Amino acid sequence: MPVVGASKLEILMRKAASLDIDKNKAKEITDIVEKKLYDLLLIGERNANYNGREVIWESDVPLTKGFLESMQKFRKLEEEIAVEDVLNFLATMPPLKYPLEAELEKRLPEIVGTLIYVLAHLIKEVAPESRKPSSEDIEKAGKILDLTM
């Protein structure tokens, strides 16, 4: 189960960066977002362990100043992602060593939405002239996201 459905992703990409994506590109984008969400939680797990806790707190997840600013912009889009979809996706991944605190669980949809928002803007930077990104554009933006987060 994807972290966000294709139709919701299409709406988010259009609202965030005026991009039109088809269902084939939706899979490529959700794959990047899902990988990055899991990466963030793995670092959160490491930070929780470092801090002597057996629960991953929101403060353990490495959300940068730029990411938090993008989160505020994502909120202004007034689009919601279902927490159940995010949790169902996480259930398909290798289990984390520690559970997530309730507050972090509630914030997961915003984190996913912000990852989509950031990725949409990276795609727009990679291919500013295109409303319909190519697989290559999406891949480049994904690589930039990996290098920066």
DRENLOPA-558140 format. One record per residue (C-alpha): chain; residue number from 1; x, y, z. Coordinates in nm, 4 decimals, decimal comma. Layout:
<rs>
<unit:A; pos:NUM; X:X; Y:Y; Z:Z>
...
</rs>
This chain:
<rs>
<unit:A; pos:1; X:0,0000; Y:0,0000; Z:0,0000>
<unit:A; pos:2; X:0,1496; Y:0,3362; Z:-0,0997>
<unit:A; pos:3; X:0,1970; Y:0,6107; Z:0,1546>
<unit:A; pos:4; X:-0,0339; Y:0,8323; Z:-0,0538>
<unit:A; pos:5; X:-0,2721; Y:0,7488; Z:-0,3368>
<unit:A; pos:6; X:-0,2058; Y:0,8523; Z:-0,6960>
<unit:A; pos:7; X:-0,5004; Y:1,0927; Z:-0,7180>
<unit:A; pos:8; X:-0,4011; Y:1,2694; Z:-0,3937>
<unit:A; pos:9; X:-0,0414; Y:1,2864; Z:-0,5148>
<unit:A; pos:10; X:-0,1525; Y:1,4420; Z:-0,8436>
<unit:A; pos:11; X:-0,3408; Y:1,7124; Z:-0,6525>
<unit:A; pos:12; X:-0,0459; Y:1,7806; Z:-0,4222>
<unit:A; pos:13; X:0,2045; Y:1,8053; Z:-0,7080>
<unit:A; pos:14; X:-0,0237; Y:2,0444; Z:-0,8951>
<unit:A; pos:15; X:-0,0879; Y:2,2652; Z:-0,5916>
<unit:A; pos:16; X:0,2724; Y:2,2599; Z:-0,4695>
<unit:A; pos:17; X:0,4577; Y:2,3322; Z:-0,7929>
<unit:A; pos:18; X:0,2106; Y:2,3385; Z:-1,0853>
<unit:A; pos:19; X:0,3255; Y:1,9947; Z:-1,2017>
<unit:A; pos:20; X:0,1053; Y:1,7485; Z:-1,3863>
<unit:A; pos:21; X:0,1937; Y:1,3865; Z:-1,3282>
<unit:A; pos:22; X:0,0384; Y:1,0681; Z:-1,4566>
<unit:A; pos:23; X:-0,0122; Y:0,7451; Z:-1,2665>
<unit:A; pos:24; X:0,3188; Y:0,5990; Z:-1,3936>
<unit:A; pos:25; X:0,5129; Y:0,8929; Z:-1,2503>
<unit:A; pos:26; X:0,3125; Y:0,8748; Z:-0,9266>
<unit:A; pos:27; X:0,4760; Y:0,5409; Z:-0,8447>
<unit:A; pos:28; X:0,8247; Y:0,6841; Z:-0,9027>
<unit:A; pos:29; X:0,7488; Y:0,9805; Z:-0,6768>
<unit:A; pos:30; X:0,5901; Y:0,7764; Z:-0,3974>
<unit:A; pos:31; X:0,8869; Y:0,5381; Z:-0,4031>
<unit:A; pos:32; X:1,1202; Y:0,8327; Z:-0,3337>
<unit:A; pos:33; X:0,8946; Y:0,9769; Z:-0,0623>
<unit:A; pos:34; X:0,8527; Y:0,6388; Z:0,1084>
<unit:A; pos:35; X:1,2270; Y:0,5742; Z:0,1075>
<unit:A; pos:36; X:1,2999; Y:0,9181; Z:0,2512>
<unit:A; pos:37; X:1,0332; Y:0,8827; Z:0,5237>
<unit:A; pos:38; X:1,1841; Y:0,5525; Z:0,6307>
<unit:A; pos:39; X:1,5341; Y:0,7064; Z:0,6220>
<unit:A; pos:40; X:1,4183; Y:0,9870; Z:0,8524>
<unit:A; pos:41; X:1,2693; Y:0,7348; Z:1,0948>
<unit:A; pos:42; X:1,5871; Y:0,5252; Z:1,0921>
<unit:A; pos:43; X:1,7882; Y:0,8320; Z:1,1933>
<unit:A; pos:44; X:1,5211; Y:0,9068; Z:1,4539>
<unit:A; pos:45; X:1,5715; Y:0,5556; Z:1,5879>
<unit:A; pos:46; X:1,9473; Y:0,6113; Z:1,6073>
<unit:A; pos:47; X:1,8946; Y:0,9436; Z:1,7870>
<unit:A; pos:48; X:1,6498; Y:0,7899; Z:2,0351>
<unit:A; pos:49; X:1,9032; Y:0,5175; Z:2,1125>
<unit:A; pos:50; X:2,1784; Y:0,7775; Z:2,1503>
<unit:A; pos:51; X:1,9570; Y:0,9652; Z:2,3975>
<unit:A; pos:52; X:1,8923; Y:0,6483; Z:2,5985>
<unit:A; pos:53; X:1,5264; Y:0,6127; Z:2,5039>
<unit:A; pos:54; X:1,3327; Y:0,3198; Z:2,3642>
<unit:A; pos:55; X:1,0729; Y:0,5379; Z:2,1932>
<unit:A; pos:56; X:1,1307; Y:0,7590; Z:1,8889>
<unit:A; pos:57; X:1,0262; Y:1,1144; Z:1,9645>
<unit:A; pos:58; X:0,9501; Y:1,3792; Z:1,7070>
<unit:A; pos:59; X:1,2643; Y:1,5634; Z:1,8185>
<unit:A; pos:60; X:1,4701; Y:1,2556; Z:1,7213>
<unit:A; pos:61; X:1,3684; Y:1,2897; Z:1,3564>
<unit:A; pos:62; X:1,6130; Y:1,5225; Z:1,1763>
<unit:A; pos:63; X:1,3782; Y:1,7904; Z:1,0463>
<unit:A; pos:64; X:1,5868; Y:2,0871; Z:0,9349>
<unit:A; pos:65; X:1,4894; Y:2,4534; Z:0,9437>
<unit:A; pos:66; X:1,4245; Y:2,4451; Z:0,5694>
<unit:A; pos:67; X:1,2109; Y:2,1333; Z:0,6053>
<unit:A; pos:68; X:1,0051; Y:2,2937; Z:0,8832>
<unit:A; pos:69; X:0,9554; Y:2,6049; Z:0,6686>
<unit:A; pos:70; X:0,8397; Y:2,3824; Z:0,3826>
<unit:A; pos:71; X:0,6032; Y:2,2112; Z:0,6273>
<unit:A; pos:72; X:0,4356; Y:2,5460; Z:0,6934>
<unit:A; pos:73; X:0,3944; Y:2,5947; Z:0,3164>
<unit:A; pos:74; X:0,2534; Y:2,2430; Z:0,2817>
<unit:A; pos:75; X:-0,0054; Y:2,3231; Z:0,5508>
<unit:A; pos:76; X:-0,1190; Y:2,6251; Z:0,3472>
<unit:A; pos:77; X:-0,2136; Y:2,3899; Z:0,0629>
<unit:A; pos:78; X:-0,4908; Y:2,2624; Z:0,2939>
<unit:A; pos:79; X:-0,4509; Y:1,9032; Z:0,1767>
<unit:A; pos:80; X:-0,4470; Y:1,6107; Z:0,4142>
<unit:A; pos:81; X:-0,2879; Y:1,2696; Z:0,3968>
<unit:A; pos:82; X:-0,4470; Y:0,9879; Z:0,5929>
<unit:A; pos:83; X:-0,2397; Y:0,8707; Z:0,8889>
<unit:A; pos:84; X:-0,3738; Y:0,5198; Z:0,8269>
<unit:A; pos:85; X:-0,2116; Y:0,5134; Z:0,4813>
<unit:A; pos:86; X:0,1231; Y:0,6153; Z:0,6292>
<unit:A; pos:87; X:0,1011; Y:0,3575; Z:0,9076>
<unit:A; pos:88; X:-0,0059; Y:0,0866; Z:0,6607>
<unit:A; pos:89; X:0,2993; Y:0,1675; Z:0,4493>
<unit:A; pos:90; X:0,5290; Y:0,1521; Z:0,7536>
<unit:A; pos:91; X:0,3837; Y:-0,1882; Z:0,8416>
<unit:A; pos:92; X:0,5252; Y:-0,3189; Z:0,5110>
<unit:A; pos:93; X:0,8788; Y:-0,2036; Z:0,5948>
<unit:A; pos:94; X:1,1344; Y:-0,3761; Z:0,8170>
<unit:A; pos:95; X:1,0255; Y:-0,2972; Z:1,1729>
<unit:A; pos:96; X:1,2012; Y:-0,0209; Z:1,3576>
<unit:A; pos:97; X:1,3765; Y:-0,1168; Z:1,6786>
<unit:A; pos:98; X:1,1677; Y:0,1308; Z:1,8793>
<unit:A; pos:99; X:0,8045; Y:0,2416; Z:1,8546>
<unit:A; pos:100; X:0,7037; Y:0,5943; Z:1,7561>
<unit:A; pos:101; X:0,5621; Y:0,8270; Z:2,0182>
<unit:A; pos:102; X:0,1944; Y:0,9151; Z:1,9671>
<unit:A; pos:103; X:0,2746; Y:1,2773; Z:1,8760>
<unit:A; pos:104; X:0,5189; Y:1,1677; Z:1,6085>
<unit:A; pos:105; X:0,2645; Y:0,9231; Z:1,4678>
<unit:A; pos:106; X:0,0140; Y:1,2091; Z:1,4384>
<unit:A; pos:107; X:0,2724; Y:1,4220; Z:1,2531>
<unit:A; pos:108; X:0,3634; Y:1,1529; Z:0,9982>
<unit:A; pos:109; X:0,1084; Y:1,2749; Z:0,7394>
<unit:A; pos:110; X:0,2566; Y:1,6255; Z:0,7588>
<unit:A; pos:111; X:0,6063; Y:1,4861; Z:0,7206>
<unit:A; pos:112; X:0,4979; Y:1,2851; Z:0,4158>
<unit:A; pos:113; X:0,3164; Y:1,5855; Z:0,2720>
<unit:A; pos:114; X:0,6216; Y:1,8008; Z:0,3236>
<unit:A; pos:115; X:0,8435; Y:1,5433; Z:0,1534>
<unit:A; pos:116; X:0,6059; Y:1,5558; Z:-0,1445>
<unit:A; pos:117; X:0,6084; Y:1,9365; Z:-0,1358>
<unit:A; pos:118; X:0,9899; Y:1,9489; Z:-0,1264>
<unit:A; pos:119; X:1,0242; Y:1,6881; Z:-0,4002>
<unit:A; pos:120; X:0,7769; Y:1,8786; Z:-0,6211>
<unit:A; pos:121; X:0,9870; Y:2,1929; Z:-0,5854>
<unit:A; pos:122; X:1,3086; Y:2,0039; Z:-0,6548>
<unit:A; pos:123; X:1,1556; Y:1,8611; Z:-0,9716>
<unit:A; pos:124; X:1,0521; Y:2,2127; Z:-1,0723>
<unit:A; pos:125; X:1,4097; Y:2,3337; Z:-1,0168>
<unit:A; pos:126; X:1,5516; Y:2,0451; Z:-1,2205>
<unit:A; pos:127; X:1,3097; Y:2,1070; Z:-1,5091>
<unit:A; pos:128; X:1,1670; Y:2,4588; Z:-1,4722>
<unit:A; pos:129; X:1,0231; Y:2,4683; Z:-1,8240>
<unit:A; pos:130; X:0,8218; Y:2,1481; Z:-1,7902>
<unit:A; pos:131; X:0,4801; Y:2,0973; Z:-1,6333>
<unit:A; pos:132; X:0,5067; Y:1,7221; Z:-1,6971>
<unit:A; pos:133; X:0,8285; Y:1,5909; Z:-1,5436>
<unit:A; pos:134; X:1,0123; Y:1,3030; Z:-1,7049>
<unit:A; pos:135; X:1,1361; Y:0,9986; Z:-1,5177>
<unit:A; pos:136; X:1,4847; Y:1,1472; Z:-1,5482>
<unit:A; pos:137; X:1,3710; Y:1,4740; Z:-1,3851>
<unit:A; pos:138; X:1,2116; Y:1,2803; Z:-1,0986>
<unit:A; pos:139; X:1,5223; Y:1,0660; Z:-1,0543>
<unit:A; pos:140; X:1,7492; Y:1,3745; Z:-1,0450>
<unit:A; pos:141; X:1,5268; Y:1,5421; Z:-0,7869>
<unit:A; pos:142; X:1,5306; Y:1,2218; Z:-0,5802>
<unit:A; pos:143; X:1,9095; Y:1,2162; Z:-0,5874>
<unit:A; pos:144; X:1,9208; Y:1,5775; Z:-0,4701>
<unit:A; pos:145; X:1,6823; Y:1,4892; Z:-0,1860>
<unit:A; pos:146; X:1,9084; Y:1,1999; Z:-0,0860>
<unit:A; pos:147; X:2,2123; Y:1,4263; Z:-0,0834>
<unit:A; pos:148; X:2,0452; Y:1,6929; Z:0,1280>
<unit:A; pos:149; X:1,8376; Y:1,4896; Z:0,3734>
</rs>
